[in-house]
Amino acid sequence: MGPERVYKKEGFKKARKEKNYQFMEQSWKEQRRCAEACENLLEQ
């Protein structure tokens, strides 16, 4: 991101290591896979 970042980069890196953030990222990955599978079905 540019100079108008709304968060501190180091704080973000630290937050990404926390279990609740990792849980959210895993959930986002699952949602993304589900959406991609639906898109693939629609394209057939």
N, C-alpha and C positions, 0 to 999 in steps of 0.2 A: 504494500500500500504506500501511498505517498506521505508527504509531510503532515497531512491532516488526519493522521491516525487517531482513532478515538480510544485506544487502549495502549498500554505500554507493552512493547514486544517481549521484554523479559517476564512480565507478569503473565502474558499469554503462554509463553513457553512453560512456565511453572504450573499454570492451571492445567495444561494438557497432560501433565503427569499424574494428576489426581484421579482417583478411581471414578468419581461421578462424571468427570469429563470423558474419560475413556468409555464409560458406559454409554454416554450420549453419542459419541462417535461411532460406536458399534451399532447402536440403534439406527443412526443415519445411514450407515453402510447397508444394513438389512433393508431399510426402506428403499434405498437406491436400487438394490438388486431386485426387489419386488417390482418396482416401477419399470425397470428395464425388461424384466420377464413379461410384464403386461404389454409393453411396447412391441416386443418380439412377437407375441401372439397376435397382436393387431396387424402386424406387417405381413403375416402369412396369408 
